[in-house]
Amino acid sequence: MKDLISDRKLINTIMWVLLSGLAFFGTVPLFIVTYWACALFMILRTRQSQLPRKISWAVISAYIVLGTLQTIYVGNAVAGPHLNLLT
């Protein structure tokens, strides 16, 4: 039980460090890396929980879909207008 609490504290600390770095030094590739790192940490959290196997896989697949959608959004909405395809 103590290991689970320390693991969750470590995961929370890493997430806050990543989000703080993103707020100060954010670029489009860094946004995408941060989205996938958060998704990975949430997947690790889900794997540590005591959820039934079917629910766990559904939640993990939802995190993967959300990470993919966020990547597509950032690529099109944030970086898209700045790309000049004619030069």
FIROBA-446702 format. One record per residue: z, y, x of N, C-alpha, C in turn; residue in one letter. Coordinates in pm, whole numbers, padded with zeros to 5 digits, always signed. Layout:
BEGIN
ZYXZYXZYXA...
! end
This chain:
BEGIN
+00000-00119+00082+00000+00000+00000+00000+00125+00086M+00074+00121+00194+00080+00237+00282-00055+00263+00348K-00130+00157+00380-00261+00173+00440-00359+00239+00345D-00352+00204+00216-00441+00266+00119-00415+00416+00107L-00289+00454+00108-00255+00596+00098-00302+00671+00222I-00281+00615+00339-00326+00682+00461-00478+00686+00469S-00546+00582+00422-00692+00583+00420-00744+00692+00327D-00684+00706+00211-00729+00809+00117-00702+00949+00172R-00588+00968+00240-00560+01098+00302-00664+01129+00410K-00701+01029+00488-00802+01047+00591-00938+01082+00529L-00977+01013+00424-01103+01040+00357-01103+01180+00298I-00993+01221+00235-00984+01357+00180-00993+01463+00289N-00928+01440+00401-00932+01535+00512-01073+01549+00566T-01142+01437+00585-01279+01442+00635-01370+01514+00537I-01352+01491+00408-01434+01560+00309-01412+01710+00313M-01286+01754+00327-01259+01898+00332-01316+01961+00457W-01311+01891+00570-01369+01943+00694-01520+01958+00679V-01584+01858+00620-01728+01867+00598-01765+01982+00505L-01691+01997+00397-01721+02104+00302-01695+02242+00362L-01592+02255+00444-01565+02383+00510-01675+02417+00610S-01718+02319+00686-01828+02340+00779-01956+02379+00708G-01979+02320+00593-02097+02353+00514-02091+02496+00463L-01973+02539+00422-01959+02675+00370-01985+02780+00478A-01948+02751+00602-01965+02849+00709-02099+02839+00781F-02152+02718+00796-02272+02697+00877-02382+02626+00800F-02392+02650+00670-02481+02573+00584-02629+02602+00603G-02704+02495+00625-02850+02497+00623-02894+02384+00531T-03022+02380+00500-03071+02278+00406-03048+02136+00459V-03081+02104+00584-03051+01968+00631-02902+01936+00629P-02820+02037+00657-02676+02014+00653-02627+01989+00511L-02686+02057+00413-02653+02030+00273-02683+01884+00239F-02798+01838+00279-02839+01701+00246-02748+01600+00314I-02715+01622+00440-02624+01531+00511-02487+01531+00444V-02441+01647+00401-02310+01655+00337-02310+01585+00202T-02418+01600+00126-02426+01528-00002-02415+01378+00020Y-02487+01327+00118-02484+01183+00142-02351+01138+00203W-02288+01223+00284-02157+01188+00338-02053+01181+00226A-02057+01278+00135-01965+01274+00020-01990+01152-00067C-02117+01120-00088-02149+01000-00166-02097+00875-00096A-02112+00870+00036-02062+00755+00111-01910+00743+00101L-01841+00856+00112-01695+00852+00101-01651+00812-00040F-01723+00858-00141-01689+00818-00278-01718+00669-00299M-01822+00618-00237-01850+00474-00245-01737+00396-00177I-01691+00445-00062-01579+00378+00006-01453+00381-00079L-01429+00493-00147-01315+00502-00237-01325+00402-00351R-01445+00390-00405-01466+00297-00515-01445+00153-00469T-01490+00122-00348-01472-00014-00295-01324-00046-00273R-01242+00056-00243-01100+00034-00220-01022+00019-00351Q-01077+00067-00458-01003+00066-00585-00999-00074-00644S-00921-00089-00746-00900-00218-00811-00984-00232-00938Q-01100-00169-00940-01187-00177-01056-01253-00314-01064L-01289-00356-01186-01368-00480-01198-01501-00466-01124P-01556-00578-01084-01676-00580-01000-01796-00512-01067R-01818-00536-01196-01932-00476-01266-01919-00324-01274K-01800-00276-01301-01778-00132-01309-01794-00069-01171I-01744-00137-01070-01755-00086-00933-01901-00070-00892S-01983-00169-00920-02125-00159-00885-02196-00054-00966W-02156-00035-01091-02217+00071-01173-02183+00209-01117A-02059+00228-01077-02018+00357-01021-02088+00382-00887V-02098+00279-00804-02165+00294-00675-02313+00329-00694I-02377+00262-00788-02518+00294-00813-02534+00435-00869S-02437+00482-00948-02442+00619-00999-02429+00719-00885A-02344+00692-00787-02332+00781-00671-02462+00786-00592Y-02530+00673-00579-02657+00670-00506-02763+00750-00582I-02768+00734-00713-02865+00809-00793-02836+00959-00785V-02709+00997-00795-02674+01139-00786-02706+01198-00649L-02682+01123-00543-02719+01170-00410-02869+01190-00396G-02945+01099-00453-03091+01111-00450-03137+01233-00528T-03081+01254-00647-03119+01370-00728-03080+01501-00660L-02965+01505-00595-02924+01626-00523-03017+01654-00406Q-03059+01549-00337-03152+01567-00225-03286+01623-00274T-03335+01569-00384-03461+01618-00441-03446+01764-00484I-03335+01796-00548-03313+01934-00594-03309+02032-00477Y-03232+02000-00375-03221+02091-00260-03355+02104-00190V-03427+01994-00179-03557+02000-00115-03657+02086-00190G-03650+02085-00322-03746+02161-00402-03698+02301-00436N-03575+02315-00477-03526+02444-00526-03484+02538-00413A-03424+02485-00308-03373+02571-00201-03476+02587-00091V-03529+02477-00040-03622+02485+00073-03766+02503+00028A-03799+02467-00094-03936+02472-00141-04000+02609-00138G-03937+02713-00192-04001+02846-00192-04020+02905-00052P-03946+02858+00045-03955+02913+00179-04063+02845+00262H-04118+02737+00212-04222+02667+00286-04357+02731+00256L-04429+02762+00360-04562+02818+00343-04662+02708+00376N-04724+02651+00274-04811+02538+00294-04951+02579+00342L-04982+02708+00343-05115+02752+00382-05128+02776+00531L-05020+02784+00604-05030+02809+00749-04986+02690+00827T
! end
